[in-house]
């Protein structure tokens, strides 16, 4: 048996359970350390404050204090998530707009092997790169109509989700 054939029987990280249902677990790093290459761009600075460190939504005063401590050394990485009209969903609305919705998720798969054969284990991670709501949750408080004014840049993958059009046949 080769090393590739001798994989662990229960890989960790990617698959999980929620009661009896099997789930796929995704991850996204919300904060990253600031470097010379990854500071806020002009486009990011035009976004509302809730997408940046100073307006990032938190649920406790302790979390707000920690954000103040790391504001000079880290930056936020908002989840690239868009509603069904291609408008970015603000961080405060992630749970409300995503729980129960049908979405497209693009992700990068990463596999880690820990230990040496035969007592090694594998961990798989799915790093989210993009989420687009196809069908919003059915809660009555969630708006489904198009917005009258757009405050944010449009979804960069909107063209991929549109129906293709047929070119007319010429000269038959």
BAFI-3210 file (N, C-alpha, C; in Angstrom, 3 decimals, decimal comma, padded with zeros to 6 digits):
// residues 172
n [1|2|3|4|5|6|7|8|9|10|11|12|13|14|15|16|17|18|19|20|21|22|23|24|25|26|27|28|29|30|31|32|33|34|35|36|37|38|39|40|41|42|43|44|45|46|47|48|49|50|51|52|53|54|55|56|57|58|59|60|61|62|63|64|65|66|67|68|69|70|71|72|73|74|75|76|77|78|79|80|81|82|83|84|85|86|87|88|89|90|91|92|93|94|95|96|97|98|99|100|101|102|103|104|105|106|107|108|109|110|111|112|113|114|115|116|117|118|119|120|121|122|123|124|125|126|127|128|129|130|131|132|133|134|135|136|137|138|139|140|141|142|143|144|145|146|147|148|149|150|151|152|153|154|155|156|157|158|159|160|161|162|163|164|165|166|167|168|169|170|171|172]
n.u [000,842|000,562|001,729|-000,190|-002,500|-002,933|-004,693|-006,215|-009,089|-011,183|-011,331|-010,662|-012,184|-013,488|-016,034|-018,962|-021,412|-024,784|-026,822|-028,534|-028,026|-025,642|-023,011|-021,188|-018,316|-017,251|-014,648|-013,424|-011,094|-011,495|-010,001|-006,803|-003,256|-001,772|000,238|002,797|001,857|-000,902|-002,675|-005,580|-007,285|-008,142|-010,707|-011,727|-011,761|-013,818|-016,037|-018,771|-018,308|-018,819|-017,645|-015,033|-012,435|-013,118|-015,906|-016,753|-019,107|-019,754|-020,544|-020,175|-018,850|-016,312|-015,288|-015,300|-013,325|-011,075|-010,926|-010,221|-007,641|-006,285|-006,499|-004,475|-002,718|-003,966|-006,307|-009,680|-011,322|-013,810|-016,427|-016,795|-019,703|-022,800|-026,071|-029,129|-029,305|-026,820|-025,628|-023,370|-023,569|-023,818|-021,634|-023,097|-025,517|-025,089|-025,930|-028,746|-029,344|-028,234|-028,794|-030,719|-030,931|-030,578|-027,552|-024,682|-021,483|-018,155|-015,020|-011,715|-010,021|-008,125|-005,685|-004,279|-001,730|-001,005|001,485|003,175|003,079|002,128|000,380|-000,851|-002,892|-005,447|-006,474|-008,979|-009,759|-012,096|-011,807|-013,579|-014,188|-016,112|-019,567|-022,860|-026,195|-028,823|-031,514|-033,324|-033,686|-036,827|-037,956|-040,185|-039,113|-037,021|-035,933|-036,771|-037,004|-035,523|-033,007|-033,502|-031,503|-028,054|-025,465|-023,035|-020,234|-020,903|-021,591|-018,848|-019,077|-021,479|-022,121|-021,527|-023,615|-025,815|-028,219|-027,111|-027,051|-028,347|-026,665|-027,853|-028,725|-027,179|-027,841|-029,188]
n.v [-001,167|002,209|005,464|007,335|005,805|005,188|006,808|008,659|007,379|009,033|012,047|015,363|018,577|019,593|018,306|018,075|017,636|018,489|017,994|015,431|015,912|016,084|018,347|020,910|022,553|025,825|028,332|031,598|034,094|036,799|038,963|040,304|040,569|043,744|044,699|046,175|045,684|045,069|047,092|049,238|049,823|052,461|051,901|050,271|052,099|053,725|052,281|051,755|052,452|050,170|048,058|048,284|048,442|050,447|050,525|047,958|045,434|044,355|042,278|042,849|044,969|044,298|043,025|045,231|046,798|045,185|045,336|048,024|047,871|046,395|047,862|049,329|047,422|045,432|044,567|044,544|041,834|041,664|039,390|038,242|038,602|038,610|039,901|038,736|040,543|041,385|043,180|044,055|042,407|043,802|043,312|043,249|042,208|039,606|037,132|037,391|037,634|035,363|032,951|030,209|030,791|030,033|029,558|030,301|029,129|029,845|028,402|027,697|024,693|023,315|021,081|019,494|017,491|015,851|014,561|011,337|008,589|005,447|006,766|009,177|012,129|013,732|017,001|018,930|022,015|024,506|027,381|030,272|032,172|033,611|034,422|034,161|035,050|033,132|032,426|034,148|033,965|032,884|034,501|037,023|039,530|040,032|041,913|041,525|042,850|044,813|047,239|050,782|052,650|052,272|051,686|050,501|048,970|046,885|043,325|041,373|038,968|038,903|038,735|036,093|034,681|035,304|034,440|032,871|034,419|033,709|034,007|035,655|033,853|034,240|034,771|032,301]
n.w [000,000|-000,865|000,282|-000,403|-000,548|002,057|003,690|006,359|008,114|008,966|007,912|009,104|009,742|007,237|006,850|008,820|011,453|012,093|014,393|013,077|010,444|007,788|007,309|005,530|006,426|006,331|006,213|007,096|007,389|009,384|010,229|009,366|009,646|009,223|006,494|004,381|001,850|001,986|002,844|003,375|000,387|-001,986|-002,951|-000,905|001,180|000,386|000,939|003,270|006,815|008,372|007,077|007,639|010,192|012,126|012,168|012,469|013,224|016,522|019,366|022,029|024,637|025,424|023,138|021,413|022,648|022,225|019,440|019,186|020,220|018,254|015,928|014,642|013,808|012,399|009,743|008,521|006,871|005,077|004,423|001,136|000,129|-001,524|-002,188|-003,831|-005,873|-006,457|-004,736|-002,164|001,001|004,159|007,043|009,505|008,722|007,903|009,188|009,229|006,471|005,313|006,721|006,104|003,420|-000,097|-001,593|-003,693|-003,249|-003,502|-003,072|-001,788|-001,517|001,038|002,157|004,948|006,320|009,242|011,360|011,109|008,831|010,045|011,703|011,098|010,494|008,606|007,768|006,375|004,847|003,903|002,385|002,120|-000,796|-002,092|-001,963|-003,124|-002,936|-004,077|-003,688|-001,390|002,257|003,658|005,557|006,698|007,217|005,548|002,889|-000,556|-002,879|-005,545|-004,734|-004,402|-004,593|-005,118|-002,929|-002,870|-004,617|-007,485|-007,750|-008,652|-010,041|-011,314|-014,056|-014,634|-013,547|-015,026|-017,550|-020,528|-023,759|-026,982|-030,082|-032,966|-035,930|-039,023|-042,446|-043,643]
ca.u [000,000|001,374|001,377|-001,430|-003,615|-003,063|-005,260|-006,975|-010,468|-012,111|-010,679|-011,235|-012,216|-014,423|-017,379|-019,419|-022,812|-025,644|-027,852|-028,348|-027,669|-024,229|-022,777|-019,857|-017,885|-016,400|-013,992|-013,003|-010,359|-012,128|-008,958|-005,452|-002,230|-001,427|001,591|002,904|001,149|-002,337|-003,428|-006,868|-007,210|-009,100|-012,045|-012,160|-012,027|-015,093|-017,106|-019,220|-017,417|-019,049|-016,774|-013,676|-012,225|-013,784|-017,338|-017,043|-020,096|-019,377|-021,675|-019,886|-017,900|-014,988|-014,855|-015,023|-012,023|-010,035|-010,810|-009,447|-006,245|-005,644|-006,833|-003,267|-001,897|-004,757|-007,383|-010,798|-011,510|-015,240|-016,788|-017,297|-021,037|-023,691|-027,474|-029,556|-029,221|-025,413|-025,194|-022,719|-024,312|-022,951|-021,345|-024,148|-026,662|-024,711|-026,779|-030,123|-029,497|-027,692|-029,396|-031,902|-030,904|-029,902|-026,425|-023,531|-020,272|-016,872|-014,047|-010,466|-009,846|-006,766|-005,533|-003,098|-001,462|-000,251|002,047|003,821|002,348|000,698|-000,445|-001,075|-004,293|-005,610|-007,474|-009,354|-010,393|-012,722|-011,685|-014,566|-013,713|-017,246|-020,904|-023,938|-027,528|-029,681|-032,878|-033,177|-034,481|-038,241|-038,420|-040,879|-038,373|-035,927|-036,406|-036,377|-037,114|-034,262|-032,820|-033,721|-030,202|-026,953|-024,436|-021,797|-019,905|-021,702|-021,020|-017,949|-019,411|-022,877|-022,247|-021,456|-024,873|-026,877|-028,480|-026,424|-027,933|-027,958|-026,369|-028,764|-028,159|-027,138|-027,774|-029,488]
ca.v [000,000|003,414|006,483|007,985|004,910|005,019|008,028|008,422|006,993|010,133|013,339|016,387|019,948|019,998|017,783|018,087|017,246|019,409|017,024|014,272|016,343|016,290|019,721|021,298|023,684|026,771|029,268|032,872|034,901|038,111|039,967|039,900|041,510|044,745|044,748|047,259|045,298|044,784|048,155|049,548|050,486|053,560|051,308|049,816|053,272|054,291|051,455|052,239|052,146|048,838|047,114|048,534|048,210|051,412|050,310|046,518|045,113|043,423|042,059|043,181|046,051|043,677|042,850|046,573|047,196|044,417|045,939|049,258|047,496|045,849|048,657|049,796|046,287|044,503|045,120|043,620|041,154|041,374|038,246|038,692|038,015|039,498|039,485|038,220|041,618|041,705|044,222|043,449|042,329|044,302|042,321|043,178|041,491|038,269|036,080|037,614|037,461|034,087|031,788|029,725|031,173|029,164|030,369|029,742|029,384|029,496|028,235|026,994|023,541|023,167|019,830|019,421|016,179|015,982|013,301|010,441|007,356|005,216|007,446|010,559|012,514|014,769|018,021|019,649|023,298|025,153|028,822|030,964|033,279|034,331|033,887|034,903|034,558|032,829|032,537|034,652|033,263|033,193|035,328|038,201|040,769|040,150|042,515|040,796|043,714|045,528|048,476|051,958|053,272|051,366|052,376|049,747|048,457|045,725|041,993|041,141|037,740|038,976|038,288|034,632|034,113|035,642|033,452|033,201|034,781|033,107|034,946|035,407|033,206|035,144|034,257|030,872]
ca.w [000,000|-000,953|001,261|-000,827|-000,264|003,495|004,264|007,586|007,835|009,209|007,771|009,967|009,291|006,202|007,064|010,206|011,611|012,818|014,749|012,206|009,096|007,486|006,880|005,068|007,244|005,629|007,117|006,531|008,370|009,403|010,414|008,976|010,070|008,214|005,937|003,398|000,632|002,116|003,508|002,762|-000,914|-002,125|-003,074|000,423|002,000|-000,056|001,494|004,584|007,937|008,930|006,391|008,120|011,620|013,007|012,264|012,435|014,263|017,589|020,261|023,431|024,861|025,470|021,750|020,883|023,193|021,524|018,103|019,336|020,450|017,054|014,741|013,963|013,379|011,594|008,935|008,359|005,583|005,011|003,599|-000,166|000,033|-002,257|-002,212|-005,130|-006,848|-006,654|-003,807|-000,994|002,254|005,229|008,086|010,512|008,163|007,428|009,735|008,788|005,028|004,839|007,376|005,400|002,008|-001,051|-002,043|-004,402|-002,467|-004,130|-001,998|-002,063|-000,638|001,548|002,905|005,798|006,898|010,488|011,847|010,150|008,535|009,828|012,705|010,682|010,303|007,601|008,025|005,173|005,118|002,756|002,584|001,293|-001,614|-002,678|-001,707|-003,797|-002,602|-005,226|-003,174|-000,018|003,266|003,524|006,673|006,177|007,444|004,592|001,640|-001,754|-004,047|-005,824|-003,990|-005,244|-004,835|-004,817|-002,173|-002,924|-005,949|-007,869|-007,648|-009,788|-010,748|-011,751|-015,440|-014,677|-013,096|-015,958|-018,597|-021,774|-024,863|-028,254|-031,157|-034,087|-037,112|-040,159|-043,826|-043,847]
c.u [000,895|000,936|000,058|-002,650|-003,907|-003,570|-006,039|-008,426|-011,446|-011,383|-011,407|-011,352|-013,327|-015,854|-017,718|-020,842|-023,523|-026,872|-027,605|-027,879|-026,161|-024,062|-021,376|-019,496|-016,918|-015,726|-013,608|-012,306|-010,883|-011,097|-007,636|-004,478|-001,900|000,020|001,634|002,064|-000,367|-003,123|-004,760|-006,652|-008,223|-010,526|-012,575|-012,501|-013,336|-016,283|-017,542|-018,316|-017,615|-018,237|-015,318|-013,625|-013,040|-015,285|-017,740|-018,024|-019,579|-020,538|-021,392|-018,881|-016,470|-014,440|-014,515|-013,665|-010,880|-009,843|-009,999|-007,959|-005,558|-005,849|-005,599|-002,418|-002,644|-005,770|-008,493|-010,778|-012,976|-015,467|-017,302|-018,648|-021,997|-025,118|-027,862|-029,532|-027,778|-024,878|-024,544|-023,613|-023,389|-022,776|-022,443|-025,343|-026,327|-025,688|-028,198|-030,306|-029,027|-028,351|-030,687|-031,936|-030,233|-028,809|-025,471|-022,322|-019,072|-015,854|-012,811|-010,341|-008,365|-006,727|-004,217|-002,958|-000,563|000,241|002,652|002,982|002,890|-000,191|-000,666|-002,581|-004,329|-006,715|-007,713|-010,059|-010,947|-012,723|-012,604|-013,904|-014,865|-018,543|-021,914|-025,269|-028,305|-031,153|-032,753|-033,975|-035,938|-038,793|-039,070|-040,106|-037,255|-036,446|-035,903|-036,449|-035,789|-034,199|-032,990|-032,416|-029,118|-025,864|-023,069|-021,468|-020,726|-020,888|-020,124|-018,293|-020,835|-023,055|-022,223|-022,783|-026,037|-027,033|-027,735|-027,445|-027,422|-027,689|-027,327|-028,024|-028,249|-027,086|-028,023|-030,048]
c.v [001,241|004,408|007,161|007,122|004,825|006,306|007,671|008,135|008,131|011,468|014,402|017,706|020,302|019,557|017,800|017,586|018,307|018,597|015,769|014,652|016,473|017,690|019,858|022,541|024,541|027,672|030,529|033,656|036,331|039,232|039,412|040,996|042,460|044,599|045,922|046,964|045,207|045,855|048,391|050,293|051,621|053,027|050,864|050,999|053,958|053,499|052,038|051,725|050,740|047,750|047,267|048,397|049,161|051,185|048,849|046,151|044,072|043,334|042,408|044,329|045,507|043,486|044,195|047,058|046,462|044,972|047,225|048,951|047,044|046,697|049,146|048,652|045,311|045,260|044,083|043,015|040,746|040,191|038,758|038,040|039,057|038,972|039,067|039,276|042,053|042,786|043,564|043,487|042,812|043,265|042,173|042,330|040,073|037,196|036,196|037,270|036,098|032,863|031,415|030,078|030,080|030,010|029,571|030,105|028,937|029,423|027,543|025,874|023,444|021,888|019,862|017,989|016,389|014,615|012,484|009,184|006,265|005,987|008,912|010,851|013,643|015,727|018,784|020,935|023,861|026,659|029,549|032,102|034,127|033,637|034,783|034,264|034,342|032,977|032,980|033,814|033,711|034,032|036,600|039,502|040,992|040,749|041,728|041,671|044,426|046,837|049,668|052,693|052,320|052,157|051,740|049,381|047,205|044,440|041,713|039,885|037,750|038,448|036,767|033,982|034,428|034,540|033,847|033,551|034,144|034,209|034,638|034,744|034,161|034,353|032,771|030,626]
c.w [000,000|000,114|000,900|-000,503|001,232|004,153|005,530|007,252|008,055|009,111|008,584|009,226|008,333|006,466|008,542|010,270|012,427|013,210|013,939|010,808|008,950|006,939|006,303|005,853|006,441|006,650|006,346|007,635|008,300|009,548|009,903|009,357|008,916|007,788|004,965|002,152|000,783|002,867|002,808|001,446|-000,951|-002,239|-001,725|001,316|001,606|000,487|002,840|005,706|008,487|008,228|006,832|009,635|012,497|013,131|012,295|013,555|015,249|018,571|021,722|023,503|024,901|024,054|021,118|021,385|022,508|020,111|018,160|019,501|019,161|015,796|013,976|013,424|012,481|010,738|008,834|006,964|005,528|004,080|002,255|-000,451|-000,550|-002,213|-003,627|-006,227|-007,092|-005,748|-002,593|000,241|003,362|006,339|009,132|010,035|007,689|007,899|009,201|007,313|004,516|005,465|006,658|003,928|001,175|-001,687|-002,926|-003,563|-003,291|-003,004|-002,517|-001,045|-000,256|002,366|003,673|006,296|008,104|010,928|010,721|009,993|009,450|010,796|012,355|010,622|009,293|008,028|006,732|005,571|003,815|003,029|001,606|000,524|-002,140|-002,292|-002,427|-003,436|-003,893|-004,849|-001,723|000,966|003,175|004,669|006,129|006,337|006,435|003,295|000,434|-002,995|-004,288|-005,053|-004,936|-005,525|-004,375|-004,121|-002,365|-004,375|-006,228|-007,736|-008,858|-010,590|-011,300|-013,165|-015,547|-014,306|-014,030|-016,998|-019,862|-022,861|-026,138|-029,268|-032,310|-035,243|-038,292|-041,469|-043,971|-045,185]
res [x|x|x|x|x|x|x|x|x|x|x|x|x|x|x|x|x|x|x|x|x|x|x|x|x|x|x|x|x|x|x|x|x|x|x|x|x|x|x|x|x|x|x|x|x|x|x|x|x|x|x|x|x|x|x|x|x|x|x|x|x|x|x|x|x|x|x|x|x|x|x|x|x|x|x|x|x|x|x|x|x|x|x|x|x|x|x|x|x|x|x|x|x|x|x|x|x|x|x|x|x|x|x|x|x|x|x|x|x|x|x|x|x|x|x|x|x|x|x|x|x|x|x|x|x|x|x|x|x|x|x|x|x|x|x|x|x|x|x|x|x|x|x|x|x|x|x|x|x|x|x|x|x|x|x|x|x|x|x|x|x|x|x|x|x|x|x|x|x|x|x|x]
***
